[in-house]
């Protein structure tokens, strides 16, 4: 069996829901697959051909190469004990919850990332634009900064530069993951 990228959670949930409905109706799986909603991601014609060759859904799924290992193992066990509908329903629920959890995590991580980005940018503007203006004004009035204040300003510039580098790396990571996510979906 070739190892390919696994189907996403929503696709697996939809597929397992439909398989469960076919099994619950008592219809032959090969017949029932004609009524399944077509998906851009799952090649149902290929899966039907594999099912015709192997006679078992778990073997057809394994031959497809895109189904996760836990789904294959669960379906094999279900076929052994004759509980395909129940297991397919539970798999559908599992993948639906997993998709919802991933979506929730993405949503709750966006706000802190935005706040950190704004904080770093404000610190950069203060450190590299505002403070030098005040230093020039202070120097023009005849004042001089103490040694420890100068070291503090240098340290703050270093911290801001490191934060900007980390921010750039974070933005690059997000862009790469977005692009790779889009190419995986297509």
C-alpha positions in Angstrom: 0.0 0.0 0.0 1.3 3.4 -1.0 1.2 6.0 1.8 -0.5 9.2 0.7 -1.7 12.3 2.5 -4.7 11.4 4.6 -8.1 12.9 3.9 -9.1 15.9 6.1 -11.4 15.3 9.0 -14.5 16.8 7.5 -14.2 14.6 4.4 -13.7 11.5 6.7 -16.7 12.5 8.8 -18.9 12.9 5.7 -17.7 9.6 4.2 -18.3 7.6 7.4 -21.7 9.2 7.9 -22.8 8.0 4.5 -21.3 4.6 5.0 -23.1 4.3 8.3 -26.4 5.2 6.6 -25.9 2.6 3.9 -25.1 -0.1 6.4 -28.1 0.9 8.6 -30.4 0.8 5.6 -29.5 -2.8 5.0 -28.4 -2.0 1.4 -25.4 -3.7 -0.1 -22.4 -1.4 0.2 -21.5 -1.6 -3.5 -25.1 -0.6 -4.4 -25.2 2.1 -1.7 -22.0 3.7 -2.9 -23.9 4.8 -6.0 -25.9 7.1 -3.9 -23.0 8.6 -1.9 -22.4 12.3 -2.2 -19.5 12.8 -4.6 -16.5 14.5 -3.1 -13.6 16.3 -4.8 -11.3 14.6 -2.4 -12.4 11.0 -2.3 -12.4 9.2 -5.7 -15.5 7.1 -5.2 -15.2 5.4 -8.5 -11.7 4.1 -7.6 -13.0 3.1 -4.1 -15.9 1.3 -5.7 -13.4 -0.6 -8.0 -11.3 -1.5 -5.0 -14.4 -2.6 -3.1 -15.4 -4.8 -6.1 -11.9 -6.3 -6.1 -11.5 -6.9 -2.4 -15.1 -7.4 -1.2 -14.4 -5.6 2.0 -14.6 -1.8 2.7 -11.5 -1.9 5.0 -9.4 -3.5 2.3 -10.7 -1.0 -0.3 -9.9 1.9 2.1 -6.4 0.4 2.7 -5.8 0.1 -1.0 -6.9 3.7 -1.5 -4.0 4.8 0.7 -5.6 8.0 1.9 -7.5 6.8 5.0 -5.8 7.1 8.4 -4.6 4.0 10.1 -7.2 4.2 13.0 -10.0 4.3 10.5 -8.7 1.2 8.7 -8.2 -0.7 12.0 -11.7 0.3 13.3 -13.4 -0.8 10.0 -11.5 -4.1 10.0 -12.6 -4.8 13.6 -16.2 -3.7 12.7 -16.3 -6.1 9.7 -15.0 -8.9 12.0 -17.8 -8.4 14.5 -20.5 -7.3 12.1 -20.9 -3.8 13.6 -20.0 -1.7 10.5 -22.9 0.8 10.9 -22.1 1.5 14.6 -18.3 1.9 14.0 -18.9 4.1 10.9 -21.2 6.3 13.0 -18.6 6.6 15.8 -15.8 7.3 13.3 -18.0 10.1 11.7 -18.6 11.6 15.1 -14.9 11.3 16.0 -13.7 13.1 12.8 -16.4 15.7 13.1 -15.3 16.5 16.7 -11.7 16.5 15.6 -12.4 19.0 12.7 -14.3 21.3 15.2 -11.4 21.1 17.7 -8.9 22.1 15.0 -11.1 25.0 13.9 -11.6 26.1 17.5 -7.8 26.1 18.1 -7.1 28.1 15.0 -9.7 30.7 16.1 -8.4 31.1 19.6 -4.8 31.4 18.5 -5.4 34.2 16.1 -6.1 36.9 18.7 -3.0 36.4 20.8 -0.9 36.3 17.6 -2.4 39.6 16.5 -1.8 41.2 20.0 1.8 40.1 20.0 2.3 41.5 16.5 0.8 44.8 17.5 2.9 44.9 20.7 6.1 44.2 18.9 5.4 46.8 16.2 4.6 49.5 18.8 7.8 48.6 20.7 9.7 48.9 17.5 8.3 52.3 16.7 8.9 53.6 20.3 12.5 52.2 20.3 13.6 53.3 16.9 11.5 56.4 16.2 10.2 58.1 19.4 13.0 57.6 21.9 15.7 58.9 19.5 13.7 62.1 19.0 13.5 62.6 22.8 17.2 61.8 23.0 18.0 64.5 20.4 15.7 67.0 22.2 17.3 66.2 25.6 20.8 66.6 24.0 19.9 69.9 22.4 18.9 71.2 25.8 22.4 70.4 27.1 21.6 67.2 28.9 23.4 63.9 28.7 22.1 60.5 29.5 23.6 58.4 32.2 25.7 55.4 31.3 23.1 52.9 32.6 20.3 54.6 30.6 22.4 54.3 27.4 22.9 50.6 28.1 19.2 50.2 28.8 18.4 51.8 25.5 20.8 49.5 23.7 19.4 46.5 25.4 15.8 47.5 24.5 16.9 47.8 20.8 18.4 44.3 21.0 15.2 42.9 22.5 13.1 44.6 19.9 15.3 43.3 17.1 15.0 39.8 18.4 11.2 40.2 18.7 11.0 41.5 15.1 13.0 38.5 13.9 10.7 36.1 15.8 7.7 37.9 14.4 9.1 37.6 10.9 9.7 33.9 11.5 6.2 33.4 12.8 4.7 35.2 9.8 6.8 33.1 7.4 5.6 29.9 9.2 2.0 31.0 8.9 2.4 31.7 5.2 4.1 28.4 4.5 1.4 26.5 6.4 -1.3 28.3 4.6 0.3 27.6 1.2 0.9 23.9 2.1 -2.6 23.6 3.4 -4.0 25.0 0.1 -1.9 22.7 -2.0 -3.0 19.7 0.1 -6.6 20.5 -0.4 -6.2 20.7 -4.2 
